[in-house]
Amino acid sequence: MEQPLGLGPARRVLVYGVTGSGKSTLAQEIGAITGLTYHALDDLTWGPDWVPVQLEEQRGRVESICKQPAWVIDAAYGSWLDLVLPRVELVVALDYPRWFSLQRLVHRCLARSIDKRPICNGNHETLRTAFLHRDSILWWHFTSFSRKRARIAAWAADPDAPRVLRFRRARECDAWAADLRTVATEPQRGVQPEQYEEGTCPRF
């Protein structure tokens, strides 16, 4: 299989980050640019009316994706992280400050509550489910933020973990994605992940 442009040899990519950082948007963009199949994993974990899929079924669905030779996914929950990590070849980590990811999340939730766009198998966000419910995405942001950032740091420091592209600022990630698009039309530029491994991005 031809290697995806701009990702080095990686054909299995995990976009990981704190809640509200823009993981799904970036993963979908990577898939569109490189031709890797994008999988929205929230679609595999939530059924209609926000009923969670049974864990055994979730694991089966995720395992089926991970066995494939090439993909990009936008999540790795702790309950099936053991299925994902052994197969991942590149982690694109969005390690943004809390204030930034939180304002993105609030803006996203408000927009979805107003326009009623369907997400996760036809579900809809409301102000209640987004902000007031005990299991709201906003509550999840606060309870998972430190754990996710610590996980990113641990992966980045572990020589046995998958390669990590760690972005601490959105403009760094945006510049990388823009260059990825350029590489797709100008293959001779050949950007490699190690150029960005420390979370710094050169000017283009």
C-alpha positions as CSV (number, residue, x, y, z in Angstrom):
1,M,0.0,0.0,0.0
2,E,1.3,3.5,-0.8
3,Q,2.4,5.4,2.2
4,P,0.3,8.4,3.2
5,L,2.0,11.7,2.3
6,G,3.4,13.8,5.1
7,L,3.1,11.1,7.8
8,G,6.3,9.3,7.2
9,P,5.7,5.6,7.2
10,A,2.7,5.7,9.4
11,R,-0.5,4.1,8.1
12,R,-2.4,3.8,11.5
13,V,-2.9,7.2,13.2
14,L,-4.5,8.1,16.5
15,V,-5.5,11.7,17.0
16,Y,-5.6,12.1,20.8
17,G,-6.1,15.0,23.1
18,V,-8.1,16.7,25.8
19,T,-11.9,17.0,25.4
20,G,-12.7,20.0,23.1
21,S,-9.3,20.2,21.4
22,G,-10.6,19.3,18.0
23,K,-9.6,15.7,17.6
24,S,-12.5,14.6,15.4
25,T,-12.1,17.6,13.0
26,L,-8.4,17.0,12.6
27,A,-8.7,13.2,12.2
28,Q,-11.3,13.7,9.5
29,E,-9.1,16.2,7.8
30,I,-6.1,13.8,7.9
31,G,-8.2,11.1,6.4
32,A,-9.5,13.4,3.6
33,I,-5.9,14.5,2.7
34,T,-4.1,11.2,2.9
35,G,-6.8,8.7,1.9
36,L,-6.6,6.9,5.2
37,T,-10.0,5.7,6.3
38,Y,-11.4,7.9,9.1
39,H,-13.4,6.3,11.9
40,A,-15.4,8.4,14.3
41,L,-15.2,6.2,17.4
42,D,-18.0,8.0,19.2
43,D,-20.2,6.5,16.6
44,L,-19.1,3.0,17.8
45,T,-19.7,3.7,21.5
46,W,-23.1,5.5,21.5
47,G,-26.4,4.2,20.3
48,P,-29.6,6.2,19.6
49,D,-31.0,8.3,22.5
50,W,-27.4,8.4,24.0
51,V,-27.6,4.8,25.1
52,P,-24.0,3.6,25.6
53,V,-23.0,0.5,23.6
54,Q,-22.1,-2.4,25.8
55,L,-18.4,-2.5,26.6
56,E,-17.9,-6.0,25.0
57,E,-19.5,-4.8,21.8
58,Q,-17.4,-1.6,21.9
59,R,-14.3,-3.6,22.2
60,G,-15.3,-5.9,19.3
61,R,-16.0,-2.9,17.0
62,V,-12.7,-1.2,17.9
63,E,-10.7,-4.4,17.6
64,S,-12.1,-4.9,14.1
65,I,-10.9,-1.4,13.0
66,C,-7.5,-1.8,14.6
67,K,-6.9,-5.1,12.7
68,Q,-7.1,-3.2,9.4
69,P,-3.8,-2.2,7.8
70,A,-4.5,1.6,7.6
71,W,-6.8,4.0,9.4
72,V,-7.1,7.2,11.4
73,I,-9.2,7.4,14.6
74,D,-10.1,10.2,16.9
75,A,-10.3,8.6,20.3
76,A,-8.8,6.0,22.6
77,Y,-10.8,5.4,25.7
78,G,-9.2,3.7,28.6
79,S,-11.6,0.7,28.4
80,W,-10.1,-0.3,25.1
81,L,-6.8,1.5,24.9
82,D,-5.1,-1.9,25.1
83,L,-6.5,-2.7,21.6
84,V,-5.4,0.5,20.0
85,L,-1.9,1.2,21.3
86,P,-0.2,-2.0,20.0
87,R,-1.4,-1.1,16.5
88,V,-0.9,2.7,16.4
89,E,2.1,3.9,14.4
90,L,1.7,7.6,15.0
91,V,-0.1,9.6,17.7
92,V,-1.0,13.2,16.8
93,A,-1.5,14.7,20.3
94,L,-3.4,17.9,20.9
95,D,-2.0,19.0,24.2
96,Y,-3.7,22.4,24.5
97,P,-4.2,24.5,27.6
98,R,-7.4,24.1,29.5
99,W,-8.7,27.6,28.7
100,F,-8.3,27.0,25.0
101,S,-9.9,23.6,24.8
102,L,-12.7,24.6,27.2
103,Q,-13.7,27.7,25.1
104,R,-13.7,25.5,22.0
105,L,-15.8,22.9,23.7
106,V,-18.4,25.5,25.0
107,H,-18.6,27.1,21.6
108,R,-19.1,23.7,20.0
109,C,-21.8,22.7,22.5
110,L,-23.7,25.9,22.1
111,A,-23.6,25.7,18.3
112,R,-24.8,22.1,18.3
113,S,-27.6,22.9,20.8
114,I,-28.9,25.6,18.5
115,D,-28.6,24.0,15.1
116,K,-29.5,20.5,16.3
117,R,-27.1,18.8,13.9
118,P,-27.1,15.0,14.4
119,I,-24.1,13.4,16.0
120,C,-23.3,9.9,17.2
121,N,-25.9,7.9,15.3
122,G,-28.5,10.5,15.1
123,N,-28.3,11.9,18.6
124,H,-28.5,15.6,19.4
125,E,-26.9,17.8,22.0
126,T,-29.0,20.1,24.1
127,L,-28.1,22.7,26.7
128,R,-29.1,20.2,29.4
129,T,-27.1,17.3,28.1
130,A,-24.1,19.5,27.3
131,F,-23.9,21.6,30.5
132,L,-26.3,20.4,33.2
133,H,-26.3,16.6,33.1
134,R,-24.1,14.7,35.5
135,D,-22.5,12.9,32.5
136,S,-22.2,16.0,30.3
137,I,-19.3,16.5,27.9
138,L,-18.4,19.6,29.9
139,W,-18.1,17.5,33.1
140,W,-16.1,15.0,31.2
141,H,-13.7,17.7,30.2
142,F,-12.9,18.6,33.8
143,T,-12.6,15.1,35.1
144,S,-10.4,13.8,32.2
145,F,-8.2,16.8,31.4
146,S,-5.3,16.0,33.7
147,R,-5.4,12.3,33.0
148,K,-5.2,12.8,29.2
149,R,-2.4,15.4,29.4
150,A,-0.4,13.0,31.7
151,R,-1.0,10.2,29.2
152,I,0.3,12.3,26.3
153,A,3.4,13.2,28.3
154,A,4.1,9.6,29.2
155,W,3.8,8.4,25.6
156,A,6.1,11.2,24.4
157,A,8.7,10.2,27.0
158,D,8.5,6.4,26.4
159,P,10.8,5.1,23.7
160,D,8.7,2.0,23.4
161,A,5.5,3.9,22.8
162,P,4.2,4.9,19.3
163,R,5.8,8.0,17.8
164,V,4.1,11.2,19.2
165,L,3.6,14.4,17.4
166,R,2.7,16.7,20.3
167,F,1.1,20.1,19.6
168,R,0.8,22.5,22.5
169,R,-0.7,25.3,20.4
170,A,-3.4,25.2,17.8
171,R,-1.5,27.3,15.3
172,E,1.3,24.7,15.3
173,C,-1.1,22.0,14.4
174,D,-2.8,24.2,11.8
175,A,0.5,24.8,10.2
176,W,1.3,21.1,10.1
177,A,-2.1,20.3,8.6
178,A,-1.7,23.0,6.0
179,D,1.7,21.6,5.1
180,L,0.2,18.1,4.9
181,R,-2.2,19.5,2.3
182,T,0.7,21.0,0.4
183,V,2.6,17.7,0.5
184,A,-0.5,16.0,-1.0
185,T,-0.2,18.1,-4.1
186,E,3.6,18.5,-4.1
187,P,5.0,15.1,-3.0
188,Q,8.6,16.3,-3.4
189,R,8.3,18.3,-0.2
190,G,8.2,15.1,1.9
191,V,7.5,16.5,5.4
192,Q,8.3,13.9,8.1
193,P,6.7,13.7,11.6
194,E,10.1,14.1,13.4
195,Q,10.1,17.8,12.3
196,Y,7.3,18.5,14.7
197,E,8.0,15.9,17.5
198,E,8.8,18.6,20.1
199,G,5.6,20.4,19.4
200,T,7.3,23.3,17.5
201,C,6.5,24.1,13.9
202,P,8.7,26.0,11.5
203,R,7.3,28.8,9.4
204,F,6.3,27.8,5.8
